[in-house]
Each structure stands twice: as C-alpha cells, then as structure tokens.
Amino acid sequence: MNASLDSTRLSIRSFHRTSEPEVLAPLVVAATVDGTIRGHIVRSARGLLDDLRKVQADGWVNSFLQQYRLGTEEGTALLSLAEAFLRVPDPQTADLLIADKLTDADWSDHKGQSSSMLVNSATWGLVLGKAVLGDSTSTLKRLIAKAGEPFVRQAVGAAMRLMGQVFVMGRDIDEAMARMESKDNRGFTASFDMLGEAARTKADAERYFQSYAAAIAAVGRNPARGHSVSVKLSALHPRYETAQSATCVPELAEMVRELARSASSLGVQLTVDAEEAARLEMSLDIITQVARDRALSGWDGLGMAVQAYSKRARPVLAWADALGRDTGRILQVRLVKGAYWDSEIKHAQERGLSDFPLFTRKAATDVSYLACAKDMLAARNIRPAFATHNALTVATILQWTSAQRNFEFQRLHGMGEGLFDRLVREDGYNCRIYAPVGGHRDLLAYLVRRLLENGANSSFVHQLADQSISEDELLADPVVKIMAVGGARHPAIAAPADLFQPERANSNGLDLDDAVILQETAAQMAMPVNLNGDLSVSPTEAVTSALAAYPQWSGTPVAARADCLDRLADLLEENRSQLMAIAVQEARKTIPDALSEVREAIDFCRYYAARARTDLVPVELPGPTGERNVLRHEGRGVWIAIAPWNFPLAIFLGQVAAALVAGNTVVAKPAPQTPAIGRFAVALAHAAGVPKGALQIVTGAGDVGAALTADIRIAGVVFTGSVPTAKAIARNLLADDDRPLVPLIAETGGLNAMIVDSTALSEQVVRDVIVSGFQSAGQRCSALRLLLLQEDIAEHTLEMLRGAMDTLNMGDPADPATDIGPVIDQAAYDSLMAYRASGKDRIIHEIAVPASGLFVPPTVIRLDDIDELKREFFGPLVHVATWKAGSLEATIAKINAKGFGLTMGLHSRIAGSSILIEQLARVGNLYINRSMIGAVVGSQPFGGEGLSGTGPKAGGPHYLYRFCAERTTSTDTTSAGGNASLLSLDDGS
C-alpha cells in the first residue's frame, strides 16, 4: 500500500466516532454556496418539483405514502402485512395474520381519498377484508361472508404481490432486463441487485454467488445497453464479521475477484454495496485486493458505494481516489444517503461506544452528501454516481457540473419517478435505476426496509407527499439548518454514555468491531493473571467480623454508601482489561462475554447507587392533622451472598452492591470454580471505601455455603444457582426453630422455551436461536433449552439452523475468532456428554469440536413432545419439538405446567400472539422477536418465578427493598402543646 493510501486509511479510522460538530465543521464550508448560486439552485429545484408532481398522481408509491403515512395505524398495518404475508405457508396462520393487521385499523376513512385508482382499489379491498374478519353484526359482512376467508386471503396475497412488483424489478434477471426495456424506463440504465437476506449458511452464500454470476452473464449478453450488477458482501459469506476477518476477507476477496473477472471479460460494471459501519474497513480491504488483480488491468468497471450519513464518508472518498491512482483505474463510486441509520444508533447505544459512527440529523447527512459530491466531482480517479431522490440535492449537483456529463444520477426502482425523466430524455444526463431482482416472497422484507427508509418523516419523498409542508420548507438549505444548531447531535438521541441519564452513566464499552481494538484486547486477554489465593477466614469468623461492622456501616448515610458504589463502578472501568482477562482465563468466557460481564457489574453498581438515593430516603406518609408518620428503609444485618460461576463478577457484585447500599454488611461466597475474580472485585470494593469488615469474602465449595446459611446470626441470603441448592438453603434457614425468619432471594434456572410461528423470518429466528442457545456454551440461566417450531416451517428452519451451526468456531475463548468456548469444569462436561450419549438417536445436528479440552458440541435434540424435557441441562443443548397452528394457547399451557418461569421467547409477526403470550406465560422475562439472553440492568430487570426464583428482579426498581427492614415512626405532634400548624392557619378565602 502506498503512502497516500496509508494516510487515507488512518484518516478514515480517525473520523469513525469523532463528535458531530467536529466532523461537520469542514463539511459545512464545502457545502456552502453563495446567495446568487443558491438562487439558481432553488429555481432549478422548483422545476424538478414540478416534474415530480406531474407524475405524482400516477405514482403508486407516492400515492401510497400520501394515503397511508408511516406512523399511522393503517400505514404500519400494511407494512407489517407486506413484510410477512407471502412467506406464511399455512392458511390458518395467514388468516390470523390478515385479521391481526386489518381489523384494528380504520380503512373506511381512506375510501376514495387517493388520486390513484390502484390505491383506492386496494383500500376497498381492505374495507371488505375488515368486514369479513371484523364486526359480526356488519351488514356488509353478512353480504360477503359467503366468500369466506379464502377469498380474503387470495385478495390480500394478490395485493402483496402487487406491492412487490412496485419495488422489485423482476423475479429473475431475465424478467428484470425485459422490464427495463419498457417505455417507462426508456433512456435509463439499471444496476441489478440479486437481493435477499444476508447469508446465514454456506449454502446461502453459494446460492447468492451463483445468482450474481448469472446476472453478470445475462447483462453481458448485451453490454452496450450499459446495465450493471451490484453485490452485497454479507450475502456472499455467513460470517462477514470483524472477528472472522482472517478467513472471511480473503474468501470474500476471492469471490468478488472471480465475479469481477467475469464482469471485466463481458464489459459489465460491478459495484460493491455499502453495509453496516462495522464492515467498512473489511470492505475496503476486499476492494483493494480486487482492484490490484492484474487480470483486471485496464478495466474501469469496478465500483463501490459510499454512505453520506457516515462520519467517515469524506475520507473514504479520498481513499477511493488514491486507490484508483495507485491501481491505474477509474473507480465507479455511488454516493448514497445510507440505509442502516436506526440500527446503527441502537447498536452504539447498546454497546456503550464512545460516539455514533454517523450523523444524527438528516440535515447533517444532506450537508455531508453535498460536501462529498463536490469532492467526487473534483477527484481524478472517480466516476461519480449520485443516488438521491432529493430535488434540492439534484439541483445543486446540476449547478456544480454545468455542462459536464461524465457522471450519473441513480434512483431506487419504485421511487423518485419523474425526478430524472426530463434530465435523461431531453437534457442528455445519465441515470441508473437501482433494481432489486428476486422472488417477491424473499424480497418483501427488503420492500419494507425501502418504505421505512424513504417514507420516514424526515425523508424528501415523504415530505413531498405531505401537503402540509411548503415548497420553501422542502427546499430549505441544510447548511443553514446545521449552522443554526452548531452541528450538535440531535437532542432526542441520547449519546451512548448518556443513555440512562439523568439517573446514571452507561457503562463504557469496547468497539470489538474495530480490528485494531479487537487485536489490542485479545493481546490483553492473553496476559497471565493471578488466579491463586487462599481462604483467609472461616465462615464463622467472616460472619463475626461482618456483624461487628454492621452498626457503623448501617449508620452511614445512604448517600455515602451510594457514593462507594459509584467509586467502585469507576474502579471496575479502570481495571476492565484485567477483570476481562480473569473472566476469560478463570471462567472460560469469550472476549465479548467477558466485556459484557464487566459492563453489567458496572451497571449494577451505578443503578443500585442511583436507586438508593431515590428509594431509601425517609418517606412522609399521610395522616390526620397533628400527627407525623415516617417510613424508613434500613439494613437488616449480615447478608450471605452466594454467586454462580457463570456470572462470577456481574451477579457476584450485583448481589453485594444491593445488600451493601441498603445498609447491610455482607459475607460473599463466589463459586468454587471462580474465586479469583471475586477476590479481585472485593479488593476494588474496599479500595472504593467499603470497610473491610462490612464486606467479607469466603471461598470454598458447598460445605462452606451450608455453614454460612446455617449461622443463626445472619439476616438474609441472596443466591443464584440450581433449584436443588436453593431448596437446600431454604430448608437450612428453617432448620432451627429458635432462629429468626430471614428473607431468601433466589434466582435459579429454567426450561426456557422459544415459540416460533410461520410468520417469523427464518433468518432472524436462526440468528436468535444460535445466540440464545449456544452463546456462552449455553451456560446461562436464561439460555434457550426448548425450541418450539410451528410444524409448517419446522424442517425449513432446522435446515437453516444446521447450516448456521456449521459456521460456528469452537476453541480457546481468548481467541477473538472463537464463538463458543469450553464448559466450566470436568463435572459439567461429563454430565452433559453422558446425557447426549443417552439420547444419541435423537440428535438432529451437532458440530465438530477440538480434540482436546472440555468442549461439548452444540447440539440440537429432537423431542416428540414438550413433556419429554423434564429438567434443565446447563450447556449448549437445544431441544426442539413442533406444535400445530391454532394450538398456541395449549402450547403455552404445557410450558407453564413444567413449573419453571424464567425466560420465554416468541417469534411472530402477529401482534395478537404477542398479547396472548404476555397474558398467559408465567415467566419473569418474555422476549419477542429477539434473542432470550443479555438482560440489561435497569431496562430488563431479570428474575423468574415458580421453580425459577423468588423475586424481586435483579436490576429492577424493587430489588433493594427486599434487602431492607421497613420501619415506621408515628409521632403525635400535639402532645407538646397543641397543633401549632393548625392553630396558625388564617381564615383563607
């Protein structure tokens, strides 16, 4: 790599999470135009608006957006129906989905309101559908009920396919190419994208590769037509991730190189699409390798997309120009606004990252787009393509280019009709249509994403459809908007660090999608840590010391106790690397799991500190005049905290922090498998100001725990572990009739089920099964144990699950490429392997494991019936059974009957099913359309019921109260001379 390329790559990295004002300052300068030029631009833009409005009455999408706005009940219902309907194989569930989406919305208000006959016809169909499915007293329903639900189903299916046609150019490449020859597309070229979901399996990736190869061959039959092909790298590899870059980057580079050689030989342009921010650096590595292929010398058809909403957009363009210069080629660069905005915001917040990788205001993206466009026009090794539906942006580019024609515009198929027609057919400009190709069943999720992206309230397409927005507002200068706010982040979007403000700071994360940070972290995890240490005191001595320290600690003001927890949280962050290393080496956690563990411990400390300041202050209670009633929350005494090995820091410190801040002293016992991280945490707590007597640590096995809970001097026990051990503790606390009754807070395991119906998206289900069932080697109390698939989609889902499992890596947890490490110890290994052997004939799929080490193969085990699973197996074993459509309620009842109640999952697009499971499921944590693990402190309080625990929920607003004694003082304020406050009242009015 030459010096210019080196410097641009460094610049790209430096901009990744730089603050918005800092990034925007030079962009504002580049995007600013003077008043005279601005006047020309606005006049040109008004002409483009006229062109758009002329075709708006005929444009199905514009009419749809105008009639069914996103954010309205009807608009949301239609999108939800479109996203799921065509993939539902069974009529019973399809009817449920239709009823779920159609019957609550008020379609009658939209009858005949649109200028589009198609939209009005669709509205009448929706009115009829609601009549069939809704009010049984409806005269209209009685008139058409004879047609029945199959009629409605067929009508809705036809409408959904029609929606698909609007956004999908063709079901295959030949159909798409033929459609491009219609009069509507006269003068336009196409960039065909063989779209679908990202690959989950190697078979998916191979299928997508073949579809791209076939598209290149088809386009190459008539290269003079000028069409091109776009590829999505995530479709070509199931593990397109930074942690897997050592394998996925060279493999992807080879696949793209093969496609590029074919495209080059046929005279076809090939563009690599842009995806999530985490994949940018890998994509640049891949593009570099392809650009340097000597077999492609002299071919200027290689292209890439750049996202203007990215803070790195401008340096990426500089890099592209330098790469073109270095390889002696012109790169085709497509500038887009960006399509992953909402998920990028959420990802950064969840991970506690230093800042967002993109702009939080649409106007900032518009400014970035203009600045990038100016750079592209000035670059010598870039041929620009401007993908936009914004009339002001188009007018600005036209002003800057004057008579220049060596660039092109681009628009999405189904969007922006009319914007470029005159420019192409009369003025000689080039415009390419980004044209999705594929079966409607597979692409409706894509359709919904496009509607959401282009129908969002801030988008130009949506604003154009909104009659309440004036032309002046549409054409307002984005530079002026950004200068007015100083480039500041949008105030409604909390920075990751401020996610839980004003209550507390979010724990800082690590960007493990950054290759440099990941490598540095991995090196730190490999550094030797001290896992040795001796038991210094006996259980009896520890309780004695904690009892002696109790009066002083309980008398410490609650604010001071909370301050200790905040200081402890800060110390945990300062020592994050060492704590993670201990978690990796002692608890055998992978690097991401170790990071999550430390962050959760920090969040527990800050959350309980914040809650204590609010919840544990004296409360004045109502009463008659002349009386004062005060409720106080005070410590109970000495608490025993017994933590598990699977969360040896987070649960350990969560228990300790809650008990301490409530005014208790604590004797903490870590699991015998993970004492080192407990000792380290206790040392940090002492350094944070917790007196040594107030927090004692005792290590050892079950006999030590039994001795602690048998001590009649203790005031409570908080425990996380197995059901048998929890019951043994409960019996121990009642064994002596003379000892006080003390509280037991127990969180145990569960037979956690995930229910999947036929409306669910298989790719999402498989991803969440992998995470829920196999992450952390299945050694989480919340982990998926029982996968319940609707029988209509069971085999398809299991086939995809098998393929996804085969892409997992097992090995050393300190290796960043490792997905699943070993189980905790020999006893766990032996138990799990014996169970697998006993049901070997029921194993559906398992994956290979390293020859040595305590590696239990991730395994899927078939059951004939839910009732066959009697107990929890704490490891990477997922049992699967099926259920029939229409039996959801009975299925939930079977799960409830097992007596466990920790976590449950549902994957469904039917809102009514979500409501039903919420009403009927007897579980502490219900997860809908997501994974079942990773509860967040303060957002998702965690804990079960029945055999899964006593409550209250850890990380929730009621947890601290259980550690407290509630005491009320009532004072007769008249006993010392009358009620002064009452006697001093004036007459009032």
Residue pairs with C-beta under 8 A, 6 or more apart in sequence:
1 9
1 288
1 326
2 322
2 326
4 322
4 325
4 326
5 288
5 319
5 322
5 323
5 326
8 315
8 318
8 319
8 322
9 284
9 319
11 315
11 318
11 319
12 280
12 281
12 284
12 312
12 315
12 316
12 319
13 281
13 516
14 315
15 23
15 311
15 312
15 314
15 315
16 277
16 311
16 312
16 357
16 514
17 311
17 353
17 354
17 355
17 356
17 357
17 511
18 311
18 355
19 355
19 489
20 311
20 356
20 359
20 360
20 361
20 364
20 487
20 488
20 489
21 486
21 487
21 488
22 487
23 311
23 359
23 487
24 359
24 364
24 367
24 368
24 482
24 487
25 487
26 371
27 314
27 367
27 368
27 371
28 367
28 371
28 479
28 482
28 483
28 487
30 370
30 371
30 374
30 375
31 367
31 368
31 370
31 371
31 374
31 478
31 479
32 479
33 41
33 396
33 399
33 479
37 399
38 477
40 399
41 392
41 395
41 396
41 399
42 392
42 395
42 475
44 395
44 398
44 399
45 391
45 392
45 394
45 395
45 475
46 471
46 475
48 391
48 394
48 395
48 419
49 391
49 464
49 471
49 474
49 475
51 418
51 419
51 421
51 422
52 391
52 416
52 418
52 419
52 464
53 418
53 464
54 418
55 417
55 418
55 421
56 62
56 63
56 115
56 418
56 464
56 465
57 63
57 115
57 116
58 116
59 116
59 417
59 418
60 116
60 118
60 119
60 166
61 166
61 167
61 414
61 415
61 417
61 461
62 417
62 461
62 464
62 465
63 114
63 115
63 116
63 118
63 119
64 116
64 119
65 455
65 461
65 462
65 465
66 114
66 465
66 466
66 467
67 110
67 113
67 114
67 116
67 119
67 123
68 74
68 75
68 78
68 110
69 75
69 455
69 462
69 465
69 466
70 76
70 79
70 451
70 452
70 455
70 456
70 457
70 462
71 457
73 104
73 105
73 106
74 105
74 106
74 107
74 110
75 455
77 101
77 102
77 104
77 105
78 101
79 448
79 451
79 452
80 101
80 909
80 911
81 97
81 98
81 101
81 102
81 156
81 160
82 160
82 163
82 164
82 444
82 447
82 448
83 444
83 445
83 447
83 448
83 909
84 97
84 444
84 759
84 761
84 909
85 94
85 97
85 98
85 156
85 157
85 160
85 444
86 157
86 160
86 161
86 164
86 440
86 441
86 444
87 441
87 444
87 758
87 759
87 761
87 762
88 94
88 97
88 758
88 759
89 758
89 792
89 793
90 758
90 790
90 792
90 885
91 149
91 150
91 153
92 885
92 886
93 757
93 758
93 759
93 790
93 792
93 885
93 910
94 153
95 133
95 149
95 152
95 153
96 910
96 912
96 913
97 759
97 909
97 910
98 129
98 133
98 149
98 152
98 153
98 156
99 133
99 912
100 910
100 911
100 912
100 913
102 126
102 129
102 130
102 133
102 134
102 156
103 130
103 133
103 134
105 126
105 130
107 123
107 126
107 127
107 130
108 127
110 123
110 126
111 120
111 123
111 124
111 127
112 120
112 123
113 120
113 123
114 120
114 123
118 162
122 159
122 162
125 155
125 156
125 159
128 140
128 144
128 152
128 155
129 152
129 155
129 156
131 138
131 140
131 141
131 144
132 141
132 144
132 145
132 147
132 148
132 149
132 151
132 152
133 149
133 152
134 141
135 141
144 151
160 440
160 444
161 440
163 444
163 447
164 440
164 443
164 444
164 447
165 440
166 414
166 447
167 412
167 413
167 414
167 436
167 443
167 446
167 447
167 450
168 413
168 436
168 437
168 438
168 440
168 443
168 446
168 447
169 175
169 176
169 179
169 180
169 190
169 192
169 413
169 433
169 435
169 436
169 437
170 176
170 177
170 178
170 179
170 435
170 437
171 437
171 438
171 439
171 440
172 437
172 438
173 192
173 194
173 211
173 214
173 215
173 218
173 219
173 437
174 218
175 437
176 190
176 192
176 435
176 437
177 190
177 192
177 218
177 219
177 227
179 185
180 188
180 189
180 190
180 225
180 227
180 433
180 435
184 417
185 433
186 425
187 421
187 424
187 425
187 431
188 420
188 424
188 431
188 432
188 433
189 225
189 226
189 227
189 228
189 408
189 430
189 431
189 432
189 433
190 227
190 228
190 413
190 432
190 433
190 434
190 435
191 227
191 228
191 229
191 230
191 269
191 271
191 334
191 410
191 432
191 433
191 434
191 435
192 215
192 219
192 227
192 228
192 229
192 230
192 435
192 437
193 229
193 230
193 231
193 232
193 273
193 434
193 435
193 436
193 437
194 208
194 211
194 212
194 215
194 229
194 235
194 437
194 438
195 232
195 436
195 437
195 438
195 442
195 443
195 446
196 208
196 235
196 438
196 442
196 443
196 446
197 235
197 442
197 445
197 761
197 763
198 232
198 234
198 235
198 238
198 240
198 763
199 205
199 208
199 234
199 235
199 236
199 237
199 238
200 238
200 763
200 766
200 767
200 800
200 803
200 804
201 238
201 800
201 802
201 803
201 804
201 806
201 807
202 238
202 803
202 806
202 807
203 803
204 235
204 238
204 800
204 803
205 235
205 236
205 237
205 238
208 232
208 235
208 236
209 236
209 255
209 259
211 438
212 229
212 231
212 236
212 259
213 258
213 259
213 262
215 229
215 437
216 229
216 259
216 262
216 263
216 266
216 268
216 270
217 262
217 266
219 225
219 227
219 228
219 229
219 266
219 268
220 262
220 263
220 265
220 266
220 267
220 268
223 266
223 267
223 268
227 268
228 268
228 269
228 270
228 271
228 301
228 303
228 332
228 432
229 259
229 263
229 268
229 269
229 270
229 271
230 270
230 271
230 272
230 273
230 305
230 434
231 256
231 259
231 270
231 271
231 272
231 273
232 273
232 275
233 240
233 252
233 256
233 272
233 273
233 275
233 279
233 282
233 283
233 286
234 240
234 275
234 279
236 252
236 255
236 256
237 248
237 251
237 252
237 255
238 803
238 804
238 807
239 247
239 248
239 807
240 248
240 252
240 279
240 282
241 248
241 278
241 513
242 278
242 279
242 281
242 282
242 512
242 513
242 514
242 515
242 518
243 512
243 518
243 816
243 817
244 809
244 817
245 282
245 285
245 515
246 817
247 817
248 282
249 282
249 285
249 286
250 289
252 282
252 286
253 285
253 286
253 289
253 290
256 270
256 272
256 286
256 287
256 290
257 289
257 290
257 293
257 296
259 270
260 270
260 290
260 293
260 296
260 299
260 301
260 302
261 293
261 295
261 296
262 268
263 269
263 270
263 301
264 295
264 296
264 299
264 301
267 301
268 301
269 301
269 302
269 303
269 332
270 301
270 302
270 303
271 303
271 304
271 305
271 332
271 334
272 283
272 286
272 287
272 303
272 304
272 305
273 305
274 280
274 283
274 304
274 305
274 306
274 307
274 336
274 338
275 283
275 340
276 340
276 343
276 344
276 347
277 310
277 312
277 340
277 344
277 357
277 358
277 513
278 347
278 513
280 310
280 312
280 316
281 514
281 515
282 515
283 304
284 316
284 319
287 302
287 304
287 323
288 323
290 296
290 302
291 302
291 323
291 324
291 327
291 329
291 331
292 327
296 302
296 329
297 328
297 329
298 329
299 329
300 329
300 330
300 331
300 332
300 383
301 332
302 329
302 331
302 332
303 331
303 332
303 333
303 334
303 385
304 320
304 331
304 332
304 333
304 334
305 333
305 334
305 335
305 336
305 387
306 313
306 316
306 317
306 320
306 333
306 334
306 335
306 336
306 372
307 313
307 336
307 337
307 338
307 339
307 358
308 335
308 336
308 337
308 338
308 365
308 368
308 369
308 372
309 337
309 338
309 341
309 358
309 359
309 365
309 368
310 316
310 338
310 357
310 358
310 368
311 356
311 357
311 358
311 359
312 357
313 335
313 368
313 372
314 368
314 371
314 372
314 375
317 333
317 372
317 375
317 376
317 379
317 382
318 375
320 331
320 333
320 379
320 381
320 382
321 331
321 379
321 380
321 381
321 382
322 381
323 331
323 381
324 330
324 331
324 379
324 380
324 381
324 382
325 380
325 381
329 381
330 381
330 382
330 383
331 381
331 382
331 383
332 382
332 383
332 385
333 376
333 382
333 383
333 384
333 385
334 385
334 387
334 410
335 369
335 372
335 373
335 376
335 384
335 385
335 386
335 387
336 387
337 365
337 369
337 387
337 388
338 358
338 365
339 449
339 453
341 358
344 356
344 357
344 358
345 356
345 358
345 360
345 493
347 353
348 355
348 356
348 357
348 496
349 494
349 496
349 499
349 506
350 936
351 496
351 509
351 511
352 496
352 497
352 499
352 506
352 507
352 508
352 509
352 599
353 496
353 509
353 511
354 496
354 497
354 508
354 511
355 495
355 496
356 489
356 493
356 495
356 496
358 365
359 365
359 368
360 489
360 490
360 493
361 481
361 482
361 485
361 489
361 490
362 458
362 459
363 478
363 481
363 482
364 478
364 482
364 487
366 390
366 392
366 393
366 478
367 478
367 479
367 482
369 388
369 393
370 393
370 396
370 478
370 479
373 384
373 386
373 393
373 396
373 397
373 400
374 400
376 382
376 384
376 386
376 407
377 384
377 397
377 400
377 401
377 404
377 407
383 406
383 407
384 407
384 408
385 407
385 408
385 409
385 410
385 432
386 393
386 394
386 397
386 407
386 408
386 409
386 410
387 409
387 410
387 411
387 412
387 434
388 394
388 409
388 410
388 411
389 411
389 412
389 415
389 416
389 419
389 454
389 459
389 460
389 461
390 460
391 419
391 460
391 474
391 475
392 460
392 474
392 475
392 478
394 409
394 419
394 420
394 423
397 407
397 409
398 423
401 407
405 428
405 429
405 430
407 430
408 429
408 430
408 431
408 432
409 420
409 423
409 429
409 430
409 431
409 432
410 431
410 432
410 433
410 434
411 419
411 420
411 431
411 433
411 434
412 433
412 434
412 450
412 454
413 433
413 434
413 435
413 436
414 450
415 450
415 454
415 461
416 461
420 429
420 431
423 429
423 431
424 430
424 431
436 443
436 446
445 761
453 459
454 461
454 462
455 461
455 462
456 462
457 463
460 474
463 469
463 473
463 474
464 474
489 495
494 501
496 506
496 509
497 505
497 506
497 508
498 505
498 506
499 506
500 506
500 607
500 938
503 607
503 610
503 938
504 603
504 606
504 607
504 609
504 610
504 938
505 606
506 603
507 569
507 573
507 598
507 599
507 600
507 602
507 603
507 606
508 573
508 576
508 599
509 595
509 599
510 517
510 521
510 595
511 517
512 518
512 521
512 591
512 592
512 595
512 816
518 591
518 816
519 816
521 577
521 580
521 591
521 595
521 816
522 591
522 814
522 815
522 816
524 577
524 580
524 581
525 580
525 581
525 584
525 585
525 591
525 594
525 814
526 814
527 581
529 578
529 581
529 582
529 585
529 586
529 676
530 676
531 582
531 585
531 586
531 676
532 676
533 675
533 676
533 679
533 699
535 698
535 699
535 700
537 545
537 696
537 698
538 698
538 707
539 667
539 698
539 704
539 707
539 708
539 711
540 707
540 711
542 667
542 696
542 697
542 698
542 708
543 638
543 667
543 696
543 708
543 711
543 713
543 714
545 693
545 696
546 638
546 665
546 666
546 667
546 693
546 694
546 695
546 696
547 637
547 638
547 665
547 713
548 693
549 665
549 691
549 692
549 693
549 694
550 635
550 637
550 638
550 664
550 665
550 694
552 691
552 694
553 561
553 635
553 660
553 663
553 664
553 665
553 691
553 693
553 694
554 634
554 635
554 663
554 664
554 665
556 663
558 612
558 613
558 616
558 617
558 661
558 663
559 613
561 612
561 660
561 661
561 663
562 608
562 609
562 610
562 612
562 613
562 661
563 609
563 689
564 660
564 661
564 685
564 688
564 689
564 690
565 605
565 606
565 608
565 609
565 612
565 657
565 660
565 661
565 688
566 605
566 606
566 609
567 688
567 689
568 605
568 653
568 657
568 684
568 685
568 688
568 690
569 602
569 605
569 606
569 609
570 688
571 684
571 687
571 688
572 579
572 598
572 601
572 602
572 605
572 653
572 681
572 684
573 602
575 680
575 684
576 595
576 598
578 680
579 594
579 597
579 598
579 601
579 649
579 677
579 680
579 681
580 591
580 594
580 595
580 597
580 598
581 594
582 676
582 677
582 680
583 589
583 593
583 594
583 597
583 598
583 648
583 649
583 677
584 590
584 591
584 594
584 813
584 814
585 814
586 648
586 673
586 674
586 676
586 677
587 594
587 597
587 645
587 646
587 648
587 673
587 674
587 677
587 824
588 777
588 813
588 821
588 822
588 823
588 824
589 597
589 776
589 813
589 821
590 776
590 813
590 818
590 819
590 820
590 821
591 813
591 814
591 816
593 775
593 776
593 813
594 813
596 934
597 647
597 648
597 649
597 650
598 649
598 650
600 647
600 649
600 650
600 654
600 937
601 649
601 650
601 652
601 653
601 654
601 681
603 936
603 937
603 938
603 955
604 650
604 653
604 654
604 657
604 658
604 937
604 954
604 955
605 653
605 657
607 937
607 938
607 955
608 654
608 657
608 658
608 661
608 959
608 960
609 657
609 661
611 957
611 959
611 960
612 661
612 662
612 960
615 633
615 957
615 960
615 961
616 633
616 661
616 662
616 663
616 960
616 964
618 630
618 631
618 632
619 630
619 631
619 632
620 628
620 629
620 630
621 629
621 630
621 631
621 968
622 629
623 629
623 970
625 979
625 981
625 982
626 972
626 973
626 974
626 979
626 982
627 970
627 971
627 972
627 973
627 974
628 970
628 971
628 973
629 968
629 969
629 970
629 971
630 968
630 969
630 971
631 966
631 967
631 968
632 966
632 967
632 968
632 969
633 662
633 663
633 960
633 961
633 964
633 965
633 966
633 967
634 663
634 964
634 965
634 967
635 662
635 663
635 664
635 665
635 715
635 963
635 964
635 965
636 662
636 664
636 715
636 716
636 742
636 743
636 963
636 964
636 965
637 664
637 665
637 713
637 714
637 715
637 716
638 664
638 665
638 666
638 667
638 713
638 714
638 715
639 659
639 664
639 665
639 666
639 667
639 714
639 715
639 716
639 717
639 718
639 963
640 666
640 667
640 669
640 705
640 708
640 709
640 711
640 714
640 716
640 717
640 718
641 652
641 655
641 656
641 659
641 666
641 667
641 668
641 669
641 717
641 718
641 719
642 655
642 669
642 705
642 708
642 709
642 717
642 718
642 719
642 720
642 721
642 729
643 651
643 652
643 655
643 668
643 669
643 670
643 671
643 678
643 720
644 651
644 671
644 720
644 721
645 670
645 671
645 672
645 673
645 674
645 824
646 776
646 779
646 780
646 781
646 824
647 720
647 780
648 670
648 671
648 673
648 674
648 677
648 678
649 677
649 678
649 681
651 720
651 954
652 668
652 670
652 677
652 678
652 681
653 681
653 685
654 937
654 954
654 955
655 666
655 668
655 718
655 720
655 954
656 666
656 668
656 681
656 682
656 685
656 695
658 718
658 954
658 959
658 960
658 963
659 666
659 716
659 718
659 963
660 666
660 685
660 690
660 694
660 695
661 960
662 960
662 963
662 964
663 964
664 715
664 716
664 963
665 693
665 694
665 695
665 696
666 694
666 695
666 696
667 696
667 697
667 698
667 708
667 714
668 678
668 682
668 695
668 696
668 697
668 698
669 697
669 698
669 699
669 700
669 704
669 705
669 708
670 677
670 678
670 679
670 697
670 699
672 699
672 700
672 701
673 824
673 825
675 699
678 697
678 699
679 697
679 699
682 695
682 697
685 695
686 692
686 695
698 704
698 708
702 725
705 725
705 729
706 728
706 732
708 714
709 717
709 729
709 732
709 733
710 732
710 735
712 736
712 738
712 739
712 740
714 742
715 740
715 742
716 742
716 743
716 744
716 745
716 963
717 729
717 733
717 742
717 743
717 744
717 745
718 744
718 745
718 746
718 963
719 725
719 726
719 729
719 744
719 745
719 746
719 747
720 746
720 747
720 748
720 781
721 748
722 748
722 749
723 748
723 749
723 947
723 948
726 744
726 746
726 748
726 949
729 744
729 746
730 744
730 746
733 739
733 742
733 744
743 962
744 950
745 950
745 951
745 952
745 962
745 963
746 949
746 950
747 781
747 942
747 943
747 944
747 948
747 949
747 950
747 954
748 781
748 902
748 944
748 947
748 948
748 949
749 781
749 872
749 874
749 900
749 902
749 948
750 781
750 782
750 785
750 872
750 900
750 901
750 902
750 903
750 923
750 944
750 947
750 948
751 785
751 786
751 869
751 871
751 872
751 895
751 898
751 900
752 772
752 782
752 783
752 784
752 785
752 786
752 900
752 902
752 903
752 904
752 905
752 923
752 932
753 784
753 785
753 786
753 787
753 788
753 866
753 895
753 904
753 905
754 768
754 769
754 772
754 784
754 786
754 787
754 788
754 904
754 905
754 906
754 907
754 932
755 788
755 883
755 888
755 891
755 892
755 904
755 905
755 906
755 907
755 908
755 917
756 765
756 787
756 788
756 789
756 790
756 793
756 797
756 906
756 907
756 908
757 790
757 793
757 885
757 888
757 907
757 908
757 910
757 913
758 790
758 792
758 793
758 885
759 908
759 909
759 910
760 793
760 907
760 908
760 909
760 929
761 907
762 793
762 796
762 797
762 800
763 800
764 907
764 929
765 797
765 907
766 797
766 800
766 801
766 804
767 804
767 931
768 905
768 907
768 930
768 931
768 932
769 784
769 787
769 801
769 878
770 801
770 804
770 805
770 808
771 931
771 933
772 782
772 783
772 784
772 905
772 931
772 932
772 933
773 783
773 784
773 785
773 787
773 858
773 876
773 877
773 878
774 805
774 808
774 819
774 820
774 858
774 876
774 878
775 783
775 819
775 820
775 933
776 783
776 933
777 820
777 821
777 822
777 823
777 856
777 875
777 876
778 858
778 874
778 875
778 876
778 877
778 878
779 823
779 824
779 828
779 874
779 875
780 933
781 902
781 948
782 902
782 903
782 925
782 932
782 933
782 935
782 942
783 932
783 933
784 878
784 905
784 932
785 869
785 872
785 873
785 877
785 878
785 879
786 863
786 866
786 869
786 878
786 879
786 880
786 881
786 895
787 860
787 878
787 879
787 880
787 881
788 866
788 880
788 881
788 882
788 883
788 891
788 895
789 797
789 798
789 880
789 881
789 882
789 883
790 882
790 883
790 884
790 885
791 882
791 883
791 884
791 885
792 885
794 880
794 882
798 844
798 845
798 860
798 880
801 845
801 860
802 844
802 845
802 860
805 845
805 847
805 858
805 860
806 847
808 819
808 820
808 847
808 858
809 817
809 818
809 819
809 820
810 818
810 819
810 820
810 821
810 847
810 848
810 849
810 850
810 855
810 857
810 858
811 817
811 818
811 821
811 850
812 818
812 821
813 821
813 822
820 855
820 858
820 876
821 855
822 829
822 853
822 854
822 855
822 856
823 829
823 832
823 854
823 855
823 856
823 875
824 854
825 854
826 854
828 854
828 874
828 875
829 854
829 856
831 873
832 856
832 873
832 874
832 875
832 877
833 856
835 873
835 877
836 843
836 846
836 856
836 857
836 859
836 861
836 877
839 861
842 861
842 862
842 863
843 859
843 860
843 861
843 862
844 860
844 861
844 862
844 880
845 859
845 860
846 857
846 858
846 859
846 860
847 857
847 858
848 857
849 855
849 856
849 857
856 875
856 876
856 877
857 876
858 876
858 877
858 878
859 876
859 877
859 878
860 878
860 879
860 880
861 877
861 878
861 879
861 880
862 879
862 880
862 881
863 869
863 879
863 880
863 881
864 881
865 881
866 881
866 891
866 894
866 895
867 894
868 879
868 881
869 879
869 898
872 900
883 891
888 913
888 916
888 917
889 916
889 920
892 916
892 917
892 920
892 921
893 920
895 904
895 921
896 920
896 921
896 922
899 946
899 947
900 944
900 946
900 947
900 948
901 922
901 923
901 924
901 944
901 945
901 946
901 947
901 948
901 949
902 923
902 924
902 925
902 943
902 944
902 948
902 949
903 923
903 924
903 925
903 926
903 927
903 932
903 933
903 944
904 917
904 921
904 923
904 925
904 926
904 927
904 932
905 926
905 927
905 928
905 930
905 931
905 932
906 913
906 914
906 917
906 926
906 927
906 928
906 929
907 928
907 929
908 914
908 928
908 929
914 928
917 926
917 928
918 926
922 945
922 946
923 944
923 945
923 948
924 942
924 943
924 944
924 945
924 948
924 949
924 951
924 953
925 932
925 935
925 940
925 942
925 943
925 944
935 941
935 942
935 955
936 955
937 955
938 955
938 956
940 955
941 953
941 954
941 955
941 956
941 957
941 959
942 953
942 954
942 955
942 956
943 949
943 951
943 952
943 953
943 954
943 956
944 951
945 951
952 958
952 959
952 961
952 962
953 959
973 979
973 980
973 981
